[in-house]
Amino acid sequence: MKIRRITAHQVDLPLHEGTYAWSGDKAVSVFDSTVVCIETDTGITGVGEVCPLGPAYLPSYPDGVRTGLRTLAPTLLGMDPTQLGPLNRAMDHALKGHPYVKSPIDMACWDILGQATGQSVSTLLGGRHGEDFPLYRAISQAPAEMMAERVAGYRAEGYRRFQLKVGGEPDEDVERIHAVAAVLRPGDILVADANTGWLTHQALRVARAVRDLDVYIEQPCRTYEECLTVRRHIDQPFVLDESMDALEQVVRGWGDGAMDVVNVKISKLGGLTRAREVRDLCVSLGIAMTIEDSWGGDVTTAAIAHLAHSTPPELLFTATDFNSYVTVTVADGAPRRERGRLAAPTRPGLGITTRSDVLGPPVLDVR
């Protein structure tokens, strides 16, 4: 089997809530996603997606995806997409760094491998655990009362895990955390996610002000070293996200006792192949994980679902369903939430079929 054509499609993904806001006064109302289709000489086509959270979150941005693909895609023509190890080595040789550019290609090749072998991606990633798995709901940064109302609404829909966007002025963040905690019930999980927004002294102030609550603290500061300092001075369980961008960082974090939970973002690591490597390491080390990505629609949600469903339940802290946040459907057969839980498709590959009427003509066509 050989790759004979690679196309990329730009898709706007507006939000149901209108705007998604997080630390540093950053906000997005329409996400700029890139869907990649890889055609083979056997007639099988695989699909992948990458959707950076704007240009100011991680070192990635939407236009960078398409620019990087223009460099990368021509070097992959004629390669066997089912040989994921050699293919990833070829991508690293052709384009140093920029893992988010490689992610949709790797994802599409897993889709092809699944279709070629008649197996779902979750089976290929290690096997399906249980019937479904729990989701978290990210709560966009807003005044405390509004955030509490949103949590109560999503709780009524079945969610039991909430990622509260903080990382603003410390006193306001303390108010946000207390307001949301007041509407939760036993068994619910609350994560205060600062998205690198606090300085060290601010993170310590907030953590100490909410020490009476059952709350996780997530990525309070920009650097790993700052986060480690905070970790060593507080009692709450600790999540690392933005600073965990490679297998080596996870090893370092485990050795330092820097976290209790790691967020595994597919595109941050370069695709499902590298995300699986990190997932399997965390399983071996006993580190709980949130399986997710920077953002996305139906294709990304399907990939998340397959990786999450193939993760041992006791180590799957939670996962996310980005397609429920946006108003555009780009694929039929994508997984849909049910009472705050999700299940990966059982059909071969990612188990989805993209909608050509939504994708429109390609912005990149390499053959």
Secondary structure, 3 states (H helix, E strand, C coil): CCEEEEEEEEEEEEECCCCEEEHHHEEECEEEEEEEEEEECCCCEEEEEECCCCCCCCCCCHHHHHHHHHHHHHHHCCCCCCCHHHHHHHHHHHCCCCHHHHHHHHHHHHHHHHHHHCCEHHHHCCCCCCCCEEEEEEECCCCHHHHHHHHHHHHHCCCCEEEEECCCCHHHHHHHHHHHHCCCCCCCEEEEECCCCCCHHHHHHHHHHCCCCCCEEECCCCCHHHHHHHHCCCCCCEEECCCCCCHHHHHHHHHHCCCCEEEEEHHHHCCHHHHHHHHHHHHHHCCEEEEECCCCCHHHHHHHHHHHHCCCHHHEEEECCHHHCECCCCEECCCCCECCEECCCCCCECCCEECHHHHCCCCEEEC
